[in-house]
């Protein structure tokens, strides 16, 4: 019987968004929830880390962007147990940089958002990060596809889900902040992010889904912005037969979108407000 194994290693962002990883969001995960407050803080932290930049990015000390926890074996496919907020926000930041930087850098940045298909080998185009089913088309069209941010700027769709509004608002926030920089500064920031920013990747290989759910619950019950409904969702979806999980996860998220994530269980009252 196979046992669960855990491995950890340090990787630069250029390795995280490479052919070595194909990130997906499991059914039990919460929606994208970072607001402009968290995204602005991330960008400002990166800018402060570059304050001593003079001539070469390599002269700057490495910058640690935290850790991510994945269900992953030796194949690229990786389900995100912990870290989807950061990976999603970094994807938006790279896309925002691509929309503003000189044309000769666009192809290089696109390679961090999408693996190019190869007609000779039969390899299809593959996005580096696939969000939840409800948000995947939106994220691909407006963030990962070249030119998508230009359409996002004029998007007036009133029926966006909360996660899609967060994606739109955070991306446009990045655009506003980055427009203040010169082209040389944009290039330096891009090179700093992909070459000198690092994450710790913890890979969990386990055939036991109960173990995976326990890891998710332990990690996220101590994390930022996890509500009691988020924890309850993971427990309920885990208890449903696997062939029905996607259907029930979709129903849950449709209701969540209508009610909004601000409706949380209050621990001191034990009620849903």
Secondary structure as UniProt FT lines:
FT   STRAND          5..12
FT   HELIX           13..16
FT   TURN            19..20
FT   STRAND          22..25
FT   TURN            27..28
FT   HELIX           36..49
FT   TURN            50..52
FT   HELIX           57..59
FT   STRAND          63..71
FT   STRAND          77..82
FT   HELIX           84..100
FT   HELIX           103..105
FT   HELIX           106..110
FT   TURN            111..113
FT   STRAND          114..115
FT   TURN            119..122
FT   STRAND          126..127
FT   STRAND          129..130
FT   HELIX           133..139
FT   HELIX           140..144
FT   TURN            146..147
FT   HELIX           148..153
FT   TURN            158..159
FT   HELIX           162..178
FT   TURN            179..180
FT   HELIX           183..196
FT   STRAND          197..205
FT   HELIX           209..220
FT   TURN            221..222
FT   TURN            224..225
FT   HELIX           228..239
FT   HELIX           242..259
FT   TURN            261..262
FT   STRAND          265..266
FT   TURN            267..270
FT   STRAND          271..272
//
